[in-house]
């Protein structure tokens, strides 16, 4: 939607999809899709964020997500250790 300068009202206009999107869509999708799969410091460097808090707000993950990830990681480590002991 775009505001018309002549009528001062929003008007709907059909345009090709490639004109409506920007490279930012790819950047954000990359960050969101690979969060938790690629180490966060590498994603921070790739997206240009200076802090992890800023990055988490960008991808829409709450701060407590780190705690959940840590818990999941510790469970995996515990399973690995139990396999080695057997």
Biopython code that builds the backbone (N, CA, C, O; Angstrom):
import numpy as np
from Bio.PDB.StructureBuilder import StructureBuilder

atoms = [
    (1, "UNK", "N", (0.839, -1.174, 0.000)),
    (1, "UNK", "CA", (0.000, 0.000, 0.000)),
    (1, "UNK", "C", (0.886, 1.240, 0.000)),
    (1, "UNK", "O", (1.937, 1.300, 0.638)),
    (2, "UNK", "N", (0.420, 2.183, -0.721)),
    (2, "UNK", "CA", (1.166, 3.422, -0.845)),
    (2, "UNK", "C", (0.207, 4.594, -0.737)),
    (2, "UNK", "O", (-0.912, 4.547, -1.250)),
    (3, "UNK", "N", (0.646, 5.625, -0.080)),
    (3, "UNK", "CA", (-0.199, 6.802, 0.099)),
    (3, "UNK", "C", (-0.066, 7.704, -1.124)),
    (3, "UNK", "O", (1.039, 8.068, -1.528)),
    (4, "UNK", "N", (-1.180, 8.049, -1.691)),
    (4, "UNK", "CA", (-1.206, 8.918, -2.860)),
    (4, "UNK", "C", (-1.050, 10.368, -2.423)),
    (4, "UNK", "O", (-1.736, 10.826, -1.509)),
    (5, "UNK", "N", (-0.150, 11.081, -3.075)),
    (5, "UNK", "CA", (0.042, 12.489, -2.736)),
    (5, "UNK", "C", (-1.130, 13.343, -3.237)),
    (5, "UNK", "O", (-1.399, 14.414, -2.695)),
    (6, "UNK", "N", (-1.815, 12.865, -4.263)),
    (6, "UNK", "CA", (-2.941, 13.603, -4.834)),
    (6, "UNK", "C", (-4.190, 13.507, -3.949)),
    (6, "UNK", "O", (-4.857, 14.511, -3.699)),
    (7, "UNK", "N", (-4.504, 12.281, -3.473)),
    (7, "UNK", "CA", (-5.733, 12.081, -2.689)),
    (7, "UNK", "C", (-5.461, 11.974, -1.190)),
    (7, "UNK", "O", (-6.396, 12.046, -0.393)),
    (8, "UNK", "N", (-4.197, 11.803, -0.792)),
    (8, "UNK", "CA", (-3.795, 11.623, 0.597)),
    (8, "UNK", "C", (-4.435, 10.375, 1.226)),
    (8, "UNK", "O", (-4.692, 10.333, 2.429)),
    (9, "UNK", "N", (-4.684, 9.373, 0.393)),
    (9, "UNK", "CA", (-5.247, 8.100, 0.848)),
    (9, "UNK", "C", (-4.337, 6.966, 0.390)),
    (9, "UNK", "O", (-3.587, 7.088, -0.579)),
    (10, "UNK", "N", (-4.435, 5.854, 1.128)),
    (10, "UNK", "CA", (-3.668, 4.684, 0.742)),
    (10, "UNK", "C", (-4.336, 3.997, -0.433)),
    (10, "UNK", "O", (-5.555, 3.829, -0.462)),
    (11, "UNK", "N", (-3.521, 3.601, -1.404)),
    (11, "UNK", "CA", (-4.035, 2.928, -2.591)),
    (11, "UNK", "C", (-3.309, 1.602, -2.763)),
    (11, "UNK", "O", (-2.103, 1.511, -2.535)),
    (12, "UNK", "N", (-4.034, 0.598, -3.157)),
    (12, "UNK", "CA", (-3.464, -0.718, -3.409)),
    (12, "UNK", "C", (-2.929, -0.740, -4.837)),
    (12, "UNK", "O", (-3.566, -0.226, -5.757)),
    (13, "UNK", "N", (-1.763, -1.335, -5.009)),
    (13, "UNK", "CA", (-1.143, -1.357, -6.326)),
    (13, "UNK", "C", (-0.483, -2.715, -6.531)),
    (13, "UNK", "O", (0.200, -3.206, -5.632)),
    (14, "UNK", "N", (-0.671, -3.320, -7.680)),
    (14, "UNK", "CA", (-0.043, -4.599, -7.988)),
    (14, "UNK", "C", (1.313, -4.361, -8.641)),
    (14, "UNK", "O", (1.424, -3.642, -9.634)),
    (15, "UNK", "N", (2.348, -4.983, -8.058)),
    (15, "UNK", "CA", (3.691, -4.900, -8.630)),
    (15, "UNK", "C", (4.304, -6.291, -8.625)),
    (15, "UNK", "O", (3.889, -7.141, -7.837)),
    (16, "UNK", "N", (5.276, -6.540, -9.483)),
    (16, "UNK", "CA", (5.930, -7.849, -9.480)),
    (16, "UNK", "C", (6.636, -8.103, -8.146)),
    (16, "UNK", "O", (7.172, -7.182, -7.529)),
    (17, "UNK", "N", (6.628, -9.347, -7.718)),
    (17, "UNK", "CA", (7.182, -9.696, -6.418)),
    (17, "UNK", "C", (8.660, -9.306, -6.301)),
    (17, "UNK", "O", (9.095, -8.860, -5.240)),
    (18, "UNK", "N", (9.428, -9.467, -7.373)),
    (18, "UNK", "CA", (10.853, -9.158, -7.300)),
    (18, "UNK", "C", (11.117, -7.668, -7.054)),
    (18, "UNK", "O", (12.217, -7.299, -6.641)),
    (19, "UNK", "N", (10.135, -6.821, -7.301)),
    (19, "UNK", "CA", (10.300, -5.397, -7.018)),
    (19, "UNK", "C", (9.893, -5.039, -5.589)),
    (19, "UNK", "O", (10.234, -3.970, -5.082)),
    (20, "UNK", "N", (9.159, -5.952, -4.947)),
    (20, "UNK", "CA", (8.647, -5.675, -3.610)),
    (20, "UNK", "C", (9.562, -6.180, -2.499)),
    (20, "UNK", "O", (9.397, -5.796, -1.341)),
    (21, "UNK", "N", (10.524, -7.036, -2.836)),
    (21, "UNK", "CA", (11.390, -7.619, -1.816)),
    (21, "UNK", "C", (12.793, -7.030, -1.906)),
    (21, "UNK", "O", (13.179, -6.439, -2.915)),
    (22, "UNK", "N", (13.543, -7.209, -0.819)),
    (22, "UNK", "CA", (14.921, -6.711, -0.796)),
    (22, "UNK", "C", (15.853, -7.813, -0.312)),
    (22, "UNK", "O", (15.403, -8.897, 0.057)),
    (23, "UNK", "N", (17.134, -7.538, -0.315)),
    (23, "UNK", "CA", (18.116, -8.517, 0.144)),
    (23, "UNK", "C", (18.007, -8.760, 1.647)),
    (23, "UNK", "O", (18.499, -9.771, 2.149)),
    (24, "UNK", "N", (17.369, -7.846, 2.361)),
    (24, "UNK", "CA", (17.216, -7.997, 3.808)),
    (24, "UNK", "C", (16.405, -9.253, 4.151)),
    (24, "UNK", "O", (16.634, -9.868, 5.193)),
    (25, "UNK", "N", (15.475, -9.631, 3.297)),
    (25, "UNK", "CA", (14.684, -10.844, 3.525)),
    (25, "UNK", "C", (15.601, -12.059, 3.612)),
    (25, "UNK", "O", (15.419, -12.910, 4.482)),
    (26, "UNK", "N", (16.572, -12.146, 2.728)),
    (26, "UNK", "CA", (17.515, -13.260, 2.746)),
    (26, "UNK", "C", (18.381, -13.247, 3.990)),
    (26, "UNK", "O", (18.666, -14.301, 4.560)),
    (27, "UNK", "N", (18.794, -12.088, 4.408)),
    (27, "UNK", "CA", (19.632, -11.959, 5.612)),
    (27, "UNK", "C", (18.876, -12.438, 6.840)),
    (27, "UNK", "O", (19.415, -13.184, 7.659)),
    (28, "UNK", "N", (17.650, -12.015, 6.961)),
    (28, "UNK", "CA", (16.859, -12.385, 8.133)),
    (28, "UNK", "C", (16.492, -13.866, 8.104)),
    (28, "UNK", "O", (16.545, -14.536, 9.136)),
    (29, "UNK", "N", (16.124, -14.378, 6.948)),
    (29, "UNK", "CA", (15.801, -15.804, 6.827)),
    (29, "UNK", "C", (17.014, -16.655, 7.163)),
    (29, "UNK", "O", (16.894, -17.666, 7.856)),
    (30, "UNK", "N", (18.175, -16.255, 6.679)),
    (30, "UNK", "CA", (19.405, -16.981, 6.981)),
    (30, "UNK", "C", (19.639, -17.026, 8.482)),
    (30, "UNK", "O", (19.920, -18.086, 9.042)),
    (31, "UNK", "N", (19.523, -15.883, 9.125)),
    (31, "UNK", "CA", (19.766, -15.798, 10.571)),
    (31, "UNK", "C", (18.765, -16.650, 11.346)),
    (31, "UNK", "O", (19.142, -17.354, 12.283)),
    (32, "UNK", "N", (17.515, -16.590, 10.966)),
    (32, "UNK", "CA", (16.473, -17.334, 11.670)),
    (32, "UNK", "C", (16.597, -18.834, 11.444)),
    (32, "UNK", "O", (16.482, -19.620, 12.385)),
    (33, "UNK", "N", (16.829, -19.229, 10.205)),
    (33, "UNK", "CA", (16.883, -20.656, 9.877)),
    (33, "UNK", "C", (18.094, -21.360, 10.471)),
    (33, "UNK", "O", (18.016, -22.544, 10.800)),
    (34, "UNK", "N", (19.202, -20.661, 10.613)),
    (34, "UNK", "CA", (20.417, -21.308, 11.093)),
    (34, "UNK", "C", (20.720, -21.031, 12.560)),
    (34, "UNK", "O", (21.737, -21.490, 13.081)),
    (35, "UNK", "N", (19.841, -20.280, 13.231)),
    (35, "UNK", "CA", (20.035, -20.029, 14.660)),
    (35, "UNK", "C", (19.917, -21.353, 15.414)),
    (35, "UNK", "O", (18.915, -22.055, 15.284)),
    (36, "UNK", "N", (20.923, -21.689, 16.188)),
    (36, "UNK", "CA", (20.941, -22.946, 16.930)),
    (36, "UNK", "C", (21.630, -24.065, 16.178)),
    (36, "UNK", "O", (21.977, -25.082, 16.780)),
    (37, "UNK", "N", (21.839, -23.908, 14.882)),
    (37, "UNK", "CA", (22.520, -24.926, 14.071)),
    (37, "UNK", "C", (23.968, -24.533, 13.798)),
    (37, "UNK", "O", (24.853, -25.384, 13.702)),
    (38, "UNK", "N", (24.188, -23.235, 13.678)),
    (38, "UNK", "CA", (25.528, -22.682, 13.476)),
    (38, "UNK", "C", (25.858, -21.914, 14.748)),
    (38, "UNK", "O", (24.978, -21.261, 15.308)),
    (39, "UNK", "N", (27.096, -21.973, 15.219)),
    (39, "UNK", "CA", (27.439, -21.226, 16.434)),
    (39, "UNK", "C", (27.054, -19.741, 16.312)),
    (39, "UNK", "O", (27.294, -19.098, 15.290)),
    (40, "UNK", "N", (26.464, -19.233, 17.368)),
    (40, "UNK", "CA", (25.950, -17.861, 17.364)),
    (40, "UNK", "C", (27.011, -16.817, 17.026)),
    (40, "UNK", "O", (26.700, -15.871, 16.303)),
    (41, "UNK", "N", (28.261, -16.938, 17.517)),
    (41, "UNK", "CA", (29.258, -15.922, 17.134)),
    (41, "UNK", "C", (29.469, -15.825, 15.620)),
    (41, "UNK", "O", (29.723, -14.739, 15.097)),
    (42, "UNK", "N", (29.365, -16.944, 14.924)),
    (42, "UNK", "CA", (29.505, -16.905, 13.462)),
    (42, "UNK", "C", (28.314, -16.196, 12.821)),
    (42, "UNK", "O", (28.478, -15.437, 11.866)),
    (43, "UNK", "N", (27.118, -16.445, 13.348)),
    (43, "UNK", "CA", (25.935, -15.756, 12.828)),
    (43, "UNK", "C", (25.995, -14.257, 13.124)),
    (43, "UNK", "O", (25.586, -13.434, 12.305)),
    (44, "UNK", "N", (26.512, -13.917, 14.307)),
    (44, "UNK", "CA", (26.670, -12.497, 14.642)),
    (44, "UNK", "C", (27.581, -11.813, 13.632)),
    (44, "UNK", "O", (27.293, -10.708, 13.173)),
    (45, "UNK", "N", (28.663, -12.468, 13.294)),
    (45, "UNK", "CA", (29.606, -11.896, 12.326)),
    (45, "UNK", "C", (28.975, -11.790, 10.939)),
    (45, "UNK", "O", (29.184, -10.804, 10.232)),
    (46, "UNK", "N", (28.208, -12.800, 10.554)),
    (46, "UNK", "CA", (27.596, -12.814, 9.224)),
    (46, "UNK", "C", (26.506, -11.756, 9.078)),
    (46, "UNK", "O", (26.336, -11.180, 8.003)),
    (47, "UNK", "N", (25.772, -11.502, 10.151)),
    (47, "UNK", "CA", (24.666, -10.541, 10.062)),
    (47, "UNK", "C", (25.068, -9.131, 10.467)),
    (47, "UNK", "O", (24.334, -8.178, 10.205)),
    (48, "UNK", "N", (26.220, -8.991, 11.103)),
    (48, "UNK", "CA", (26.698, -7.662, 11.474)),
    (48, "UNK", "C", (26.172, -7.150, 12.798)),
    (48, "UNK", "O", (26.272, -5.955, 13.076)),
    (49, "UNK", "N", (25.613, -8.025, 13.623)),
    (49, "UNK", "CA", (25.136, -7.595, 14.943)),
    (49, "UNK", "C", (26.308, -7.541, 15.912)),
    (49, "UNK", "O", (27.237, -8.346, 15.837)),
    (50, "UNK", "N", (26.244, -6.577, 16.822)),
    (50, "UNK", "CA", (27.357, -6.404, 17.753)),
    (50, "UNK", "C", (27.143, -7.125, 19.079)),
    (50, "UNK", "O", (28.103, -7.342, 19.818)),
    (51, "UNK", "N", (25.909, -7.500, 19.393)),
    (51, "UNK", "CA", (25.672, -8.210, 20.650)),
    (51, "UNK", "C", (24.694, -9.360, 20.418)),
    (51, "UNK", "O", (23.881, -9.339, 19.493)),
    (52, "UNK", "N", (24.799, -10.347, 21.277)),
    (52, "UNK", "CA", (23.910, -11.502, 21.158)),
    (52, "UNK", "C", (22.472, -11.112, 21.504)),
    (52, "UNK", "O", (21.527, -11.647, 20.923)),
    (53, "UNK", "N", (22.307, -10.204, 22.426)),
    (53, "UNK", "CA", (20.962, -9.744, 22.791)),
    (53, "UNK", "C", (20.286, -9.073, 21.587)),
    (53, "UNK", "O", (19.109, -9.308, 21.314)),
    (54, "UNK", "N", (21.032, -8.254, 20.887)),
    (54, "UNK", "CA", (20.512, -7.580, 19.697)),
    (54, "UNK", "C", (20.152, -8.617, 18.625)),
    (54, "UNK", "O", (19.119, -8.505, 17.964)),
    (55, "UNK", "N", (21.004, -9.614, 18.464)),
    (55, "UNK", "CA", (20.767, -10.661, 17.475)),
    (55, "UNK", "C", (19.525, -11.475, 17.819)),
    (55, "UNK", "O", (18.719, -11.779, 16.940)),
    (56, "UNK", "N", (19.365, -11.830, 19.092)),
    (56, "UNK", "CA", (18.201, -12.613, 19.504)),
    (56, "UNK", "C", (16.904, -11.842, 19.286)),
    (56, "UNK", "O", (15.893, -12.430, 18.902)),
    (57, "UNK", "N", (16.923, -10.562, 19.521)),
    (57, "UNK", "CA", (15.738, -9.742, 19.246)),
    (57, "UNK", "C", (15.453, -9.742, 17.749)),
    (57, "UNK", "O", (14.292, -9.743, 17.340)),
    (58, "UNK", "N", (16.490, -9.741, 16.940)),
    (58, "UNK", "CA", (16.362, -9.728, 15.481)),
    (58, "UNK", "C", (15.710, -11.006, 14.966)),
    (58, "UNK", "O", (14.831, -10.950, 14.107)),
    (59, "UNK", "N", (16.135, -12.153, 15.485)),
    (59, "UNK", "CA", (15.583, -13.429, 15.019)),
    (59, "UNK", "C", (14.324, -13.824, 15.776)),
    (59, "UNK", "O", (13.693, -14.828, 15.445)),
    (60, "UNK", "N", (13.952, -13.044, 16.793)),
    (60, "UNK", "CA", (12.718, -13.302, 17.505)),
    (60, "UNK", "C", (12.813, -14.385, 18.555)),
    (60, "UNK", "O", (11.813, -15.028, 18.874)),
    (61, "UNK", "N", (13.997, -14.598, 19.097)),
    (61, "UNK", "CA", (14.185, -15.587, 20.157)),
    (61, "UNK", "C", (14.315, -14.867, 21.488)),
    (61, "UNK", "O", (15.096, -13.923, 21.605)),
    (62, "UNK", "N", (13.560, -15.297, 22.496)),
    (62, "UNK", "CA", (13.674, -14.651, 23.801)),
    (62, "UNK", "C", (14.998, -14.989, 24.478)),
    (62, "UNK", "O", (15.664, -15.955, 24.108)),
    (63, "UNK", "N", (15.368, -14.199, 25.457)),
    (63, "UNK", "CA", (16.647, -14.385, 26.154)),
    (63, "UNK", "C", (16.730, -15.743, 26.845)),
    (63, "UNK", "O", (17.816, -16.313, 26.945)),
    (64, "UNK", "N", (15.597, -16.274, 27.325)),
    (64, "UNK", "CA", (15.647, -17.564, 28.012)),
    (64, "UNK", "C", (15.896, -18.722, 27.047)),
    (64, "UNK", "O", (16.080, -19.859, 27.481)),
    (65, "UNK", "N", (15.904, -18.443, 25.748)),
    (65, "UNK", "CA", (16.192, -19.492, 24.771)),
    (65, "UNK", "C", (17.584, -20.074, 24.992)),
    (65, "UNK", "O", (17.807, -21.262, 24.758)),
    (66, "UNK", "N", (18.523, -19.240, 25.444)),
    (66, "UNK", "CA", (19.875, -19.723, 25.740)),
    (66, "UNK", "C", (19.856, -20.777, 26.838)),
    (66, "UNK", "O", (20.583, -21.768, 26.768)),
    (67, "UNK", "N", (19.039, -20.566, 27.829)),
    (67, "UNK", "CA", (18.956, -21.517, 28.939)),
    (67, "UNK", "C", (18.436, -22.855, 28.429)),
    (67, "UNK", "O", (18.954, -23.910, 28.797)),
    (68, "UNK", "N", (17.420, -22.809, 27.590)),
    (68, "UNK", "CA", (16.875, -24.045, 27.023)),
    (68, "UNK", "C", (17.909, -24.748, 26.151)),
    (68, "UNK", "O", (18.022, -25.973, 26.191)),
    (69, "UNK", "N", (18.660, -23.989, 25.369)),
    (69, "UNK", "CA", (19.699, -24.573, 24.523)),
    (69, "UNK", "C", (20.804, -25.199, 25.366)),
    (69, "UNK", "O", (21.308, -26.274, 25.040)),
    (70, "UNK", "N", (21.175, -24.529, 26.440)),
    (70, "UNK", "CA", (22.182, -25.072, 27.343)),
    (70, "UNK", "C", (21.697, -26.379, 27.950)),
    (70, "UNK", "O", (22.454, -27.347, 28.022)),
    (71, "UNK", "N", (20.455, -26.418, 28.382)),
    (71, "UNK", "CA", (19.879, -27.630, 28.963)),
    (71, "UNK", "C", (19.911, -28.770, 27.944)),
    (71, "UNK", "O", (20.319, -29.884, 28.272)),
    (72, "UNK", "N", (19.483, -28.497, 26.714)),
    (72, "UNK", "CA", (19.495, -29.529, 25.672)),
    (72, "UNK", "C", (20.912, -30.029, 25.412)),
    (72, "UNK", "O", (21.132, -31.227, 25.237)),
    (73, "UNK", "N", (21.872, -29.107, 25.389)),
    (73, "UNK", "CA", (23.265, -29.491, 25.186)),
    (73, "UNK", "C", (23.796, -30.356, 26.317)),
    (73, "UNK", "O", (24.522, -31.321, 26.079)),
    (74, "UNK", "N", (23.433, -30.011, 27.544)),
    (74, "UNK", "CA", (23.887, -30.801, 28.696)),
    (74, "UNK", "C", (23.276, -32.203, 28.677)),
    (74, "UNK", "O", (23.941, -33.165, 29.061)),
    (75, "UNK", "N", (22.049, -32.331, 28.248)),
    (75, "UNK", "CA", (21.413, -33.643, 28.116)),
    (75, "UNK", "C", (22.177, -34.488, 27.101)),
    (75, "UNK", "O", (22.414, -35.674, 27.335)),
    (76, "UNK", "N", (22.566, -33.887, 25.977)),
    (76, "UNK", "CA", (23.326, -34.614, 24.956)),
    (76, "UNK", "C", (24.683, -35.048, 25.490)),
    (76, "UNK", "O", (25.110, -36.176, 25.244)),
    (77, "UNK", "N", (25.362, -34.174, 26.214)),
    (77, "UNK", "CA", (26.658, -34.517, 26.794)),
    (77, "UNK", "C", (26.500, -35.666, 27.786)),
    (77, "UNK", "O", (27.312, -36.591, 27.808)),
    (78, "UNK", "N", (25.459, -35.603, 28.598)),
    (78, "UNK", "CA", (25.196, -36.660, 29.580)),
    (78, "UNK", "C", (24.969, -38.002, 28.878)),
    (78, "UNK", "O", (25.479, -39.029, 29.325)),
    (79, "UNK", "N", (24.222, -37.995, 27.806)),
    (79, "UNK", "CA", (23.979, -39.242, 27.043)),
    (79, "UNK", "C", (25.269, -39.787, 26.464)),
    (79, "UNK", "O", (25.511, -40.994, 26.492)),
    (80, "UNK", "N", (26.103, -38.889, 25.935)),
    (80, "UNK", "CA", (27.395, -39.316, 25.372)),
    (80, "UNK", "C", (28.263, -39.962, 26.444)),
    (80, "UNK", "O", (28.878, -41.003, 26.215)),
    (81, "UNK", "N", (28.306, -39.338, 27.606)),
    (81, "UNK", "CA", (29.115, -39.887, 28.709)),
    (81, "UNK", "C", (28.601, -41.244, 29.165)),
    (81, "UNK", "O", (29.391, -42.145, 29.446)),
    (82, "UNK", "N", (27.299, -41.394, 29.239)),
    (82, "UNK", "CA", (26.719, -42.673, 29.637)),
    (82, "UNK", "C", (27.041, -43.771, 28.629)),
    (82, "UNK", "O", (27.250, -44.921, 29.013)),
    (83, "UNK", "N", (27.082, -43.424, 27.337)),
    (83, "UNK", "CA", (27.445, -44.405, 26.300)),
    (83, "UNK", "C", (28.904, -44.834, 26.447)),
    (83, "UNK", "O", (29.235, -46.003, 26.254)),
    (84, "UNK", "N", (29.771, -43.882, 26.790)),
    (84, "UNK", "CA", (31.192, -44.185, 26.936)),
    (84, "UNK", "C", (31.447, -45.068, 28.150)),
    (84, "UNK", "O", (32.363, -45.890, 28.127)),
    (85, "UNK", "N", (30.666, -44.918, 29.196)),
    (85, "UNK", "CA", (30.851, -45.688, 30.419)),
    (85, "UNK", "C", (30.435, -47.139, 30.199)),
    (85, "UNK", "O", (31.050, -48.039, 30.771)),
    (86, "UNK", "N", (29.430, -47.387, 29.402)),
    (86, "UNK", "CA", (28.937, -48.764, 29.183)),
    (86, "UNK", "C", (29.892, -49.614, 28.447)),
    (86, "UNK", "O", (29.610, -50.785, 28.195)),
]
sb = StructureBuilder()
sb.init_structure("model")
sb.init_model(0)
sb.init_chain("A")
sb.init_seg("    ")
for serial, (resi, resn, name, xyz) in enumerate(atoms, 1):
    if name == "N":
        sb.init_residue(resn, " ", resi, " ")
    sb.init_atom(name, np.array(xyz, "f"), 0.0, 1.0, " ", f" {name:<3s}", serial, name[0])
structure = sb.get_structure()
